[in-house]
Amino acid sequence: MSADKTKLRGKLRALWKEAHDFDPKDPLFGLSAKDMSGPVLSRRATLRLLAASGTLTAAHLMPGGLTAMAEAATPGGTLNCGWAGVAEIQTLDPAQIGQVLQFQITSNVLSGLMHIDADLVARGDLAETWTVSDDGLEYVFKLREGVTFHNGDAFSADDVLYTYARSSDPEQSIHSGVLANVASLEKLGTHEVKFTLKKPQASFLTKTLERASGRAMTIVCKGALESMGASDYGLAPVGTGPFKVTEHVLGQGVTLEKFADYYDPERPKLDKVTIKPIDGVEPLAAALEAGDIQYIGGNPIAPQLIDRFKANPDLVVDIKPGPGFQSVWMNPHRDPMKVTDFDKPLDELKKEPGFMVRLAMAKALDRDTYVQQASFGYALPAYGTINPAMAFYYDEGIAETSEQAFDPEGARALLAEAGYPGGKGFPELEMLVTPSGKRNGLVVANIFKQVLGITVNLAVKEFSVGIEDFNNMEFDMRLGGSGGDYDPDDGLIDWMISDSKFNGRTRDTVKYPIGYFAESEVDALSAQQAVTADPEARRELVRKANQLTSDKVACGFLYHPVDVLVYAKSVNVPAESRIPGLTDLDRVTLG
């Protein structure tokens, strides 16, 4: 071995050792403010953070290695993605997924009869054409012919019927409620089916049949499910989409490869996509700035990174209204927030100490301060589940009309009337947050301390653990919410009705008769708007239901996120692929 090679090897070993020389509990210790400043991290900080996140490779240590991946990017090649704020991608089975970060992937692997476009309009996917009866109850779909699954099985009407039977079964699918309005599904021919609805449904195409956000009718492969079993299928689902899963290792990531027999021969453009979960703000930034990844998907990007990324000339930062909401959830079965029955006039509820506390906490939420401190200005205050991306249905005036409008004096008066003047005697509560949400939780806790004088401690748990507590109703408070909400059904049916799929779904119903919220008028309004075809009439129903959930404090609505897409300039994302909340990669190119 030459002296130069020996010297280089010794230098690389020293760099590797230095990068890994840190306390796992505090990997940032010893890094200066200059090291950590943007828009581009120092090489020392970058190597340290890559090592801490487990993504450092020998290639990064080579001269120019931190930018080698970006420089080597070529059209038709491999797109390396980082999925933000998650330690592992647990399942890709559409019957079981409940997170945006999961259906962002499955939407590239599995198809539906419909798929939404950048304007949130339903377009045909596996459905080539369709007709709707005059009464809005019958939908006849002509399916694409010649379509095959990734395993070679031919797609036909039988797969639509199989998916429907599986997704209608609550034992197999958490989205079975989405199909509650379907009276029947018939096979009219090898490539033709007819859905008959119980009542007209305004959101049928965009909610029930859409391949990503609906999940209920995302088409699965019977042959693959029966041969693989549900567990293995969840890791590597077989679909008819533009990409196929070739590898999925829990905690490490997912690899997608081009499906050569996709029904559109012009797509996908990429040969391969790698998806690596990255839990942590700085590790994500380091991976992007180093060129280890070129595109960020998954959970919303930490707001403190947005300006830093915008200042980086090698990156594209695209911001749109986000289709979601985030809230402070308060368990109505826990003192001092206990409410046994929301089915009372608001004036009566306001006389109950438990409701007084809930309303006091909702009024104490200084959303403007939260948006600035936690979201760095990249969010909008929220007072309900209906988000600004649903522009027609969104009520801009609810900030003034909601009982939850910020009112510190009113909040303190309510808390005192409930028996806790100045917060005295109020028990310390725990609020569930994810590791990536810890900073946001601290901002919320500080607001409660400053406004009400109460103490809220954070219970930091991985999402999979925290969501189990939430679903079981075993929590005091939780900071969390939803994304990928494109239709009012997503906000109302999925979250606000008594038996919604997120409302204490796995709770002990004897111990906890209701979930986090149950109100009969909201149930009725939500059901009515779902089958109202006239947009103006539907909007009135949606806004009334949304107002009720706000006034009766289904939760402390906090903010609507903006949808921030960040990727390297070497990545080309056409406008038609820019769907808020989704990650459509079939038209993306490199160059």
Secondary structure as a PSIPRED ss2 file (coil, helix, strand):
# PSIPRED VFORMAT (PSIPRED V4.0)

   1 M C   1.000  0.000  0.000
   2 S C   1.000  0.000  0.000
   3 A H   0.000  1.000  0.000
   4 D H   0.000  1.000  0.000
   5 K H   0.000  1.000  0.000
   6 T H   0.000  1.000  0.000
   7 K H   0.000  1.000  0.000
   8 L H   0.000  1.000  0.000
   9 R H   0.000  1.000  0.000
  10 G H   0.000  1.000  0.000
  11 K H   0.000  1.000  0.000
  12 L H   0.000  1.000  0.000
  13 R H   0.000  1.000  0.000
  14 A H   0.000  1.000  0.000
  15 L H   0.000  1.000  0.000
  16 W H   0.000  1.000  0.000
  17 K H   0.000  1.000  0.000
  18 E H   0.000  1.000  0.000
  19 A H   0.000  1.000  0.000
  20 H C   1.000  0.000  0.000
  21 D C   1.000  0.000  0.000
  22 F C   1.000  0.000  0.000
  23 D E   0.000  0.000  1.000
  24 P C   1.000  0.000  0.000
  25 K C   1.000  0.000  0.000
  26 D E   0.000  0.000  1.000
  27 P C   1.000  0.000  0.000
  28 L C   1.000  0.000  0.000
  29 F C   1.000  0.000  0.000
  30 G C   1.000  0.000  0.000
  31 L C   1.000  0.000  0.000
  32 S C   1.000  0.000  0.000
  33 A H   0.000  1.000  0.000
  34 K H   0.000  1.000  0.000
  35 D H   0.000  1.000  0.000
  36 M H   0.000  1.000  0.000
  37 S C   1.000  0.000  0.000
  38 G C   1.000  0.000  0.000
  39 P C   1.000  0.000  0.000
  40 V C   1.000  0.000  0.000
  41 L C   1.000  0.000  0.000
  42 S C   1.000  0.000  0.000
  43 R H   0.000  1.000  0.000
  44 R H   0.000  1.000  0.000
  45 A H   0.000  1.000  0.000
  46 T H   0.000  1.000  0.000
  47 L H   0.000  1.000  0.000
  48 R H   0.000  1.000  0.000
  49 L H   0.000  1.000  0.000
  50 L H   0.000  1.000  0.000
  51 A H   0.000  1.000  0.000
  52 A H   0.000  1.000  0.000
  53 S H   0.000  1.000  0.000
  54 G C   1.000  0.000  0.000
  55 T C   1.000  0.000  0.000
  56 L C   1.000  0.000  0.000
  57 T C   1.000  0.000  0.000
  58 A H   0.000  1.000  0.000
  59 A H   0.000  1.000  0.000
  60 H H   0.000  1.000  0.000
  61 L H   0.000  1.000  0.000
  62 M C   1.000  0.000  0.000
  63 P C   1.000  0.000  0.000
  64 G C   1.000  0.000  0.000
  65 G H   0.000  1.000  0.000
  66 L H   0.000  1.000  0.000
  67 T H   0.000  1.000  0.000
  68 A H   0.000  1.000  0.000
  69 M H   0.000  1.000  0.000
  70 A H   0.000  1.000  0.000
  71 E H   0.000  1.000  0.000
  72 A H   0.000  1.000  0.000
  73 A C   1.000  0.000  0.000
  74 T C   1.000  0.000  0.000
  75 P C   1.000  0.000  0.000
  76 G C   1.000  0.000  0.000
  77 G C   1.000  0.000  0.000
  78 T E   0.000  0.000  1.000
  79 L E   0.000  0.000  1.000
  80 N E   0.000  0.000  1.000
  81 C E   0.000  0.000  1.000
  82 G E   0.000  0.000  1.000
  83 W E   0.000  0.000  1.000
  84 A E   0.000  0.000  1.000
  85 G C   1.000  0.000  0.000
  86 V C   1.000  0.000  0.000
  87 A C   1.000  0.000  0.000
  88 E C   1.000  0.000  0.000
  89 I C   1.000  0.000  0.000
  90 Q C   1.000  0.000  0.000
  91 T C   1.000  0.000  0.000
  92 L C   1.000  0.000  0.000
  93 D C   1.000  0.000  0.000
  94 P C   1.000  0.000  0.000
  95 A C   1.000  0.000  0.000
  96 Q C   1.000  0.000  0.000
  97 I C   1.000  0.000  0.000
  98 G C   1.000  0.000  0.000
  99 Q C   1.000  0.000  0.000
 100 V H   0.000  1.000  0.000
 101 L H   0.000  1.000  0.000
 102 Q H   0.000  1.000  0.000
 103 F H   0.000  1.000  0.000
 104 Q H   0.000  1.000  0.000
 105 I H   0.000  1.000  0.000
 106 T H   0.000  1.000  0.000
 107 S C   1.000  0.000  0.000
 108 N C   1.000  0.000  0.000
 109 V C   1.000  0.000  0.000
 110 L C   1.000  0.000  0.000
 111 S C   1.000  0.000  0.000
 112 G C   1.000  0.000  0.000
 113 L C   1.000  0.000  0.000
 114 M E   0.000  0.000  1.000
 115 H E   0.000  0.000  1.000
 116 I E   0.000  0.000  1.000
 117 D C   1.000  0.000  0.000
 118 A C   1.000  0.000  0.000
 119 D C   1.000  0.000  0.000
 120 L C   1.000  0.000  0.000
 121 V C   1.000  0.000  0.000
 122 A E   0.000  0.000  1.000
 123 R E   0.000  0.000  1.000
 124 G E   0.000  0.000  1.000
 125 D C   1.000  0.000  0.000
 126 L C   1.000  0.000  0.000
 127 A E   0.000  0.000  1.000
 128 E E   0.000  0.000  1.000
 129 T E   0.000  0.000  1.000
 130 W E   0.000  0.000  1.000
 131 T E   0.000  0.000  1.000
 132 V E   0.000  0.000  1.000
 133 S C   1.000  0.000  0.000
 134 D C   1.000  0.000  0.000
 135 D C   1.000  0.000  0.000
 136 G C   1.000  0.000  0.000
 137 L C   1.000  0.000  0.000
 138 E E   0.000  0.000  1.000
 139 Y E   0.000  0.000  1.000
 140 V E   0.000  0.000  1.000
 141 F E   0.000  0.000  1.000
 142 K E   0.000  0.000  1.000
 143 L E   0.000  0.000  1.000
 144 R C   1.000  0.000  0.000
 145 E C   1.000  0.000  0.000
 146 G C   1.000  0.000  0.000
 147 V C   1.000  0.000  0.000
 148 T E   0.000  0.000  1.000
 149 F C   1.000  0.000  0.000
 150 H C   1.000  0.000  0.000
 151 N C   1.000  0.000  0.000
 152 G C   1.000  0.000  0.000
 153 D C   1.000  0.000  0.000
 154 A E   0.000  0.000  1.000
 155 F C   1.000  0.000  0.000
 156 S C   1.000  0.000  0.000
 157 A H   0.000  1.000  0.000
 158 D H   0.000  1.000  0.000
 159 D H   0.000  1.000  0.000
 160 V H   0.000  1.000  0.000
 161 L H   0.000  1.000  0.000
 162 Y H   0.000  1.000  0.000
 163 T H   0.000  1.000  0.000
 164 Y H   0.000  1.000  0.000
 165 A H   0.000  1.000  0.000
 166 R H   0.000  1.000  0.000
 167 S H   0.000  1.000  0.000
 168 S C   1.000  0.000  0.000
 169 D C   1.000  0.000  0.000
 170 P C   1.000  0.000  0.000
 171 E C   1.000  0.000  0.000
 172 Q C   1.000  0.000  0.000
 173 S C   1.000  0.000  0.000
 174 I C   1.000  0.000  0.000
 175 H C   1.000  0.000  0.000
 176 S H   0.000  1.000  0.000
 177 G H   0.000  1.000  0.000
 178 V H   0.000  1.000  0.000
 179 L H   0.000  1.000  0.000
 180 A C   1.000  0.000  0.000
 181 N C   1.000  0.000  0.000
 182 V E   0.000  0.000  1.000
 183 A E   0.000  0.000  1.000
 184 S E   0.000  0.000  1.000
 185 L E   0.000  0.000  1.000
 186 E E   0.000  0.000  1.000
 187 K E   0.000  0.000  1.000
 188 L E   0.000  0.000  1.000
 189 G E   0.000  0.000  1.000
 190 T C   1.000  0.000  0.000
 191 H C   1.000  0.000  0.000
 192 E E   0.000  0.000  1.000
 193 V E   0.000  0.000  1.000
 194 K E   0.000  0.000  1.000
 195 F E   0.000  0.000  1.000
 196 T E   0.000  0.000  1.000
 197 L E   0.000  0.000  1.000
 198 K C   1.000  0.000  0.000
 199 K C   1.000  0.000  0.000
 200 P C   1.000  0.000  0.000
 201 Q C   1.000  0.000  0.000
 202 A C   1.000  0.000  0.000
 203 S C   1.000  0.000  0.000
 204 F H   0.000  1.000  0.000
 205 L H   0.000  1.000  0.000
 206 T H   0.000  1.000  0.000
 207 K H   0.000  1.000  0.000
 208 T H   0.000  1.000  0.000
 209 L C   1.000  0.000  0.000
 210 E E   0.000  0.000  1.000
 211 R C   1.000  0.000  0.000
 212 A C   1.000  0.000  0.000
 213 S C   1.000  0.000  0.000
 214 G C   1.000  0.000  0.000
 215 R C   1.000  0.000  0.000
 216 A C   1.000  0.000  0.000
 217 M C   1.000  0.000  0.000
 218 T C   1.000  0.000  0.000
 219 I C   1.000  0.000  0.000
 220 V C   1.000  0.000  0.000
 221 C C   1.000  0.000  0.000
 222 K H   0.000  1.000  0.000
 223 G H   0.000  1.000  0.000
 224 A H   0.000  1.000  0.000
 225 L H   0.000  1.000  0.000
 226 E H   0.000  1.000  0.000
 227 S H   0.000  1.000  0.000
 228 M H   0.000  1.000  0.000
 229 G C   1.000  0.000  0.000
 230 A H   0.000  1.000  0.000
 231 S H   0.000  1.000  0.000
 232 D H   0.000  1.000  0.000
 233 Y H   0.000  1.000  0.000
 234 G H   0.000  1.000  0.000
 235 L H   0.000  1.000  0.000
 236 A C   1.000  0.000  0.000
 237 P C   1.000  0.000  0.000
 238 V C   1.000  0.000  0.000
 239 G C   1.000  0.000  0.000
 240 T C   1.000  0.000  0.000
 241 G C   1.000  0.000  0.000
 242 P C   1.000  0.000  0.000
 243 F E   0.000  0.000  1.000
 244 K E   0.000  0.000  1.000
 245 V E   0.000  0.000  1.000
 246 T E   0.000  0.000  1.000
 247 E E   0.000  0.000  1.000
 248 H E   0.000  0.000  1.000
 249 V E   0.000  0.000  1.000
 250 L C   1.000  0.000  0.000
 251 G C   1.000  0.000  0.000
 252 Q C   1.000  0.000  0.000
 253 G E   0.000  0.000  1.000
 254 V E   0.000  0.000  1.000
 255 T E   0.000  0.000  1.000
 256 L E   0.000  0.000  1.000
 257 E E   0.000  0.000  1.000
 258 K E   0.000  0.000  1.000
 259 F C   1.000  0.000  0.000
 260 A C   1.000  0.000  0.000
 261 D C   1.000  0.000  0.000
 262 Y C   1.000  0.000  0.000
 263 Y C   1.000  0.000  0.000
 264 D C   1.000  0.000  0.000
 265 P C   1.000  0.000  0.000
 266 E C   1.000  0.000  0.000
 267 R C   1.000  0.000  0.000
 268 P C   1.000  0.000  0.000
 269 K C   1.000  0.000  0.000
 270 L C   1.000  0.000  0.000
 271 D C   1.000  0.000  0.000
 272 K E   0.000  0.000  1.000
 273 V E   0.000  0.000  1.000
 274 T E   0.000  0.000  1.000
 275 I E   0.000  0.000  1.000
 276 K E   0.000  0.000  1.000
 277 P E   0.000  0.000  1.000
 278 I E   0.000  0.000  1.000
 279 D C   1.000  0.000  0.000
 280 G C   1.000  0.000  0.000
 281 V H   0.000  1.000  0.000
 282 E H   0.000  1.000  0.000
 283 P H   0.000  1.000  0.000
 284 L H   0.000  1.000  0.000
 285 A H   0.000  1.000  0.000
 286 A H   0.000  1.000  0.000
 287 A H   0.000  1.000  0.000
 288 L H   0.000  1.000  0.000
 289 E H   0.000  1.000  0.000
 290 A C   1.000  0.000  0.000
 291 G C   1.000  0.000  0.000
 292 D C   1.000  0.000  0.000
 293 I C   1.000  0.000  0.000
 294 Q C   1.000  0.000  0.000
 295 Y E   0.000  0.000  1.000
 296 I E   0.000  0.000  1.000
 297 G E   0.000  0.000  1.000
 298 G E   0.000  0.000  1.000
 299 N C   1.000  0.000  0.000
 300 P C   1.000  0.000  0.000
 301 I C   1.000  0.000  0.000
 302 A C   1.000  0.000  0.000
 303 P H   0.000  1.000  0.000
 304 Q H   0.000  1.000  0.000
 305 L H   0.000  1.000  0.000
 306 I H   0.000  1.000  0.000
 307 D H   0.000  1.000  0.000
 308 R H   0.000  1.000  0.000
 309 F H   0.000  1.000  0.000
 310 K H   0.000  1.000  0.000
 311 A C   1.000  0.000  0.000
 312 N C   1.000  0.000  0.000
 313 P C   1.000  0.000  0.000
 314 D C   1.000  0.000  0.000
 315 L E   0.000  0.000  1.000
 316 V E   0.000  0.000  1.000
 317 V E   0.000  0.000  1.000
 318 D E   0.000  0.000  1.000
 319 I E   0.000  0.000  1.000
 320 K E   0.000  0.000  1.000
 321 P E   0.000  0.000  1.000
 322 G C   1.000  0.000  0.000
 323 P C   1.000  0.000  0.000
 324 G C   1.000  0.000  0.000
 325 F E   0.000  0.000  1.000
 326 Q E   0.000  0.000  1.000
 327 S E   0.000  0.000  1.000
 328 V E   0.000  0.000  1.000
 329 W E   0.000  0.000  1.000
 330 M E   0.000  0.000  1.000
 331 N C   1.000  0.000  0.000
 332 P C   1.000  0.000  0.000
 333 H C   1.000  0.000  0.000
 334 R C   1.000  0.000  0.000
 335 D C   1.000  0.000  0.000
 336 P C   1.000  0.000  0.000
 337 M C   1.000  0.000  0.000
 338 K C   1.000  0.000  0.000
 339 V C   1.000  0.000  0.000
 340 T C   1.000  0.000  0.000
 341 D C   1.000  0.000  0.000
 342 F C   1.000  0.000  0.000
 343 D C   1.000  0.000  0.000
 344 K C   1.000  0.000  0.000
 345 P C   1.000  0.000  0.000
 346 L H   0.000  1.000  0.000
 347 D H   0.000  1.000  0.000
 348 E H   0.000  1.000  0.000
 349 L H   0.000  1.000  0.000
 350 K C   1.000  0.000  0.000
 351 K C   1.000  0.000  0.000
 352 E C   1.000  0.000  0.000
 353 P H   0.000  1.000  0.000
 354 G H   0.000  1.000  0.000
 355 F H   0.000  1.000  0.000
 356 M H   0.000  1.000  0.000
 357 V H   0.000  1.000  0.000
 358 R H   0.000  1.000  0.000
 359 L H   0.000  1.000  0.000
 360 A H   0.000  1.000  0.000
 361 M H   0.000  1.000  0.000
 362 A H   0.000  1.000  0.000
 363 K H   0.000  1.000  0.000
 364 A H   0.000  1.000  0.000
 365 L C   1.000  0.000  0.000
 366 D C   1.000  0.000  0.000
 367 R H   0.000  1.000  0.000
 368 D H   0.000  1.000  0.000
 369 T H   0.000  1.000  0.000
 370 Y H   0.000  1.000  0.000
 371 V H   0.000  1.000  0.000
 372 Q H   0.000  1.000  0.000
 373 Q H   0.000  1.000  0.000
 374 A H   0.000  1.000  0.000
 375 S H   0.000  1.000  0.000
 376 F C   1.000  0.000  0.000
 377 G C   1.000  0.000  0.000
 378 Y C   1.000  0.000  0.000
 379 A E   0.000  0.000  1.000
 380 L E   0.000  0.000  1.000
 381 P E   0.000  0.000  1.000
 382 A C   1.000  0.000  0.000
 383 Y C   1.000  0.000  0.000
 384 G C   1.000  0.000  0.000
 385 T C   1.000  0.000  0.000
 386 I C   1.000  0.000  0.000
 387 N C   1.000  0.000  0.000
 388 P C   1.000  0.000  0.000
 389 A C   1.000  0.000  0.000
 390 M C   1.000  0.000  0.000
 391 A C   1.000  0.000  0.000
 392 F C   1.000  0.000  0.000
 393 Y C   1.000  0.000  0.000
 394 Y C   1.000  0.000  0.000
 395 D C   1.000  0.000  0.000
 396 E C   1.000  0.000  0.000
 397 G C   1.000  0.000  0.000
 398 I H   0.000  1.000  0.000
 399 A H   0.000  1.000  0.000
 400 E H   0.000  1.000  0.000
 401 T H   0.000  1.000  0.000
 402 S C   1.000  0.000  0.000
 403 E C   1.000  0.000  0.000
 404 Q C   1.000  0.000  0.000
 405 A C   1.000  0.000  0.000
 406 F C   1.000  0.000  0.000
 407 D C   1.000  0.000  0.000
 408 P H   0.000  1.000  0.000
 409 E H   0.000  1.000  0.000
 410 G H   0.000  1.000  0.000
 411 A H   0.000  1.000  0.000
 412 R H   0.000  1.000  0.000
 413 A H   0.000  1.000  0.000
 414 L H   0.000  1.000  0.000
 415 L H   0.000  1.000  0.000
 416 A H   0.000  1.000  0.000
 417 E H   0.000  1.000  0.000
 418 A C   1.000  0.000  0.000
 419 G C   1.000  0.000  0.000
 420 Y C   1.000  0.000  0.000
 421 P H   0.000  1.000  0.000
 422 G H   0.000  1.000  0.000
 423 G H   0.000  1.000  0.000
 424 K C   1.000  0.000  0.000
 425 G C   1.000  0.000  0.000
 426 F C   1.000  0.000  0.000
 427 P C   1.000  0.000  0.000
 428 E C   1.000  0.000  0.000
 429 L E   0.000  0.000  1.000
 430 E E   0.000  0.000  1.000
 431 M E   0.000  0.000  1.000
 432 L E   0.000  0.000  1.000
 433 V E   0.000  0.000  1.000
 434 T C   1.000  0.000  0.000
 435 P H   0.000  1.000  0.000
 436 S H   0.000  1.000  0.000
 437 G H   0.000  1.000  0.000
 438 K H   0.000  1.000  0.000
 439 R H   0.000  1.000  0.000
 440 N H   0.000  1.000  0.000
 441 G H   0.000  1.000  0.000
 442 L H   0.000  1.000  0.000
 443 V H   0.000  1.000  0.000
 444 V H   0.000  1.000  0.000
 445 A H   0.000  1.000  0.000
 446 N H   0.000  1.000  0.000
 447 I H   0.000  1.000  0.000
 448 F H   0.000  1.000  0.000
 449 K H   0.000  1.000  0.000
 450 Q H   0.000  1.000  0.000
 451 V H   0.000  1.000  0.000
 452 L H   0.000  1.000  0.000
 453 G C   1.000  0.000  0.000
 454 I C   1.000  0.000  0.000
 455 T C   1.000  0.000  0.000
 456 V E   0.000  0.000  1.000
 457 N E   0.000  0.000  1.000
 458 L E   0.000  0.000  1.000
 459 A E   0.000  0.000  1.000
 460 V E   0.000  0.000  1.000
 461 K C   1.000  0.000  0.000
 462 E C   1.000  0.000  0.000
 463 F H   0.000  1.000  0.000
 464 S H   0.000  1.000  0.000
 465 V H   0.000  1.000  0.000
 466 G H   0.000  1.000  0.000
 467 I H   0.000  1.000  0.000
 468 E H   0.000  1.000  0.000
 469 D H   0.000  1.000  0.000
 470 F H   0.000  1.000  0.000
 471 N H   0.000  1.000  0.000
 472 N C   1.000  0.000  0.000
 473 M C   1.000  0.000  0.000
 474 E C   1.000  0.000  0.000
 475 F C   1.000  0.000  0.000
 476 D C   1.000  0.000  0.000
 477 M E   0.000  0.000  1.000
 478 R E   0.000  0.000  1.000
 479 L E   0.000  0.000  1.000
 480 G E   0.000  0.000  1.000
 481 G E   0.000  0.000  1.000
 482 S E   0.000  0.000  1.000
 483 G C   1.000  0.000  0.000
 484 G C   1.000  0.000  0.000
 485 D C   1.000  0.000  0.000
 486 Y C   1.000  0.000  0.000
 487 D C   1.000  0.000  0.000
 488 P H   0.000  1.000  0.000
 489 D H   0.000  1.000  0.000
 490 D H   0.000  1.000  0.000
 491 G H   0.000  1.000  0.000
 492 L H   0.000  1.000  0.000
 493 I C   1.000  0.000  0.000
 494 D C   1.000  0.000  0.000
 495 W C   1.000  0.000  0.000
 496 M C   1.000  0.000  0.000
 497 I C   1.000  0.000  0.000
 498 S C   1.000  0.000  0.000
 499 D C   1.000  0.000  0.000
 500 S C   1.000  0.000  0.000
 501 K C   1.000  0.000  0.000
 502 F C   1.000  0.000  0.000
 503 N C   1.000  0.000  0.000
 504 G C   1.000  0.000  0.000
 505 R C   1.000  0.000  0.000
 506 T C   1.000  0.000  0.000
 507 R C   1.000  0.000  0.000
 508 D C   1.000  0.000  0.000
 509 T C   1.000  0.000  0.000
 510 V C   1.000  0.000  0.000
 511 K C   1.000  0.000  0.000
 512 Y C   1.000  0.000  0.000
 513 P C   1.000  0.000  0.000
 514 I C   1.000  0.000  0.000
 515 G C   1.000  0.000  0.000
 516 Y C   1.000  0.000  0.000
 517 F C   1.000  0.000  0.000
 518 A C   1.000  0.000  0.000
 519 E C   1.000  0.000  0.000
 520 S H   0.000  1.000  0.000
 521 E H   0.000  1.000  0.000
 522 V H   0.000  1.000  0.000
 523 D H   0.000  1.000  0.000
 524 A H   0.000  1.000  0.000
 525 L H   0.000  1.000  0.000
 526 S H   0.000  1.000  0.000
 527 A H   0.000  1.000  0.000
 528 Q H   0.000  1.000  0.000
 529 Q H   0.000  1.000  0.000
 530 A H   0.000  1.000  0.000
 531 V C   1.000  0.000  0.000
 532 T C   1.000  0.000  0.000
 533 A C   1.000  0.000  0.000
 534 D C   1.000  0.000  0.000
 535 P H   0.000  1.000  0.000
 536 E H   0.000  1.000  0.000
 537 A H   0.000  1.000  0.000
 538 R H   0.000  1.000  0.000
 539 R H   0.000  1.000  0.000
 540 E H   0.000  1.000  0.000
 541 L H   0.000  1.000  0.000
 542 V H   0.000  1.000  0.000
 543 R H   0.000  1.000  0.000
 544 K H   0.000  1.000  0.000
 545 A H   0.000  1.000  0.000
 546 N H   0.000  1.000  0.000
 547 Q H   0.000  1.000  0.000
 548 L H   0.000  1.000  0.000
 549 T H   0.000  1.000  0.000
 550 S H   0.000  1.000  0.000
 551 D H   0.000  1.000  0.000
 552 K C   1.000  0.000  0.000
 553 V C   1.000  0.000  0.000
 554 A C   1.000  0.000  0.000
 555 C C   1.000  0.000  0.000
 556 G E   0.000  0.000  1.000
 557 F E   0.000  0.000  1.000
 558 L E   0.000  0.000  1.000
 559 Y E   0.000  0.000  1.000
 560 H E   0.000  0.000  1.000
 561 P E   0.000  0.000  1.000
 562 V E   0.000  0.000  1.000
 563 D E   0.000  0.000  1.000
 564 V E   0.000  0.000  1.000
 565 L E   0.000  0.000  1.000
 566 V E   0.000  0.000  1.000
 567 Y E   0.000  0.000  1.000
 568 A E   0.000  0.000  1.000
 569 K C   1.000  0.000  0.000
 570 S C   1.000  0.000  0.000
 571 V E   0.000  0.000  1.000
 572 N E   0.000  0.000  1.000
 573 V C   1.000  0.000  0.000
 574 P C   1.000  0.000  0.000
 575 A H   0.000  1.000  0.000
 576 E H   0.000  1.000  0.000
 577 S H   0.000  1.000  0.000
 578 R C   1.000  0.000  0.000
 579 I C   1.000  0.000  0.000
 580 P C   1.000  0.000  0.000
 581 G C   1.000  0.000  0.000
 582 L C   1.000  0.000  0.000
 583 T C   1.000  0.000  0.000
 584 D C   1.000  0.000  0.000
 585 L C   1.000  0.000  0.000
 586 D C   1.000  0.000  0.000
 587 R C   1.000  0.000  0.000
 588 V C   1.000  0.000  0.000
 589 T E   0.000  0.000  1.000
 590 L E   0.000  0.000  1.000
 591 G C   1.000  0.000  0.000
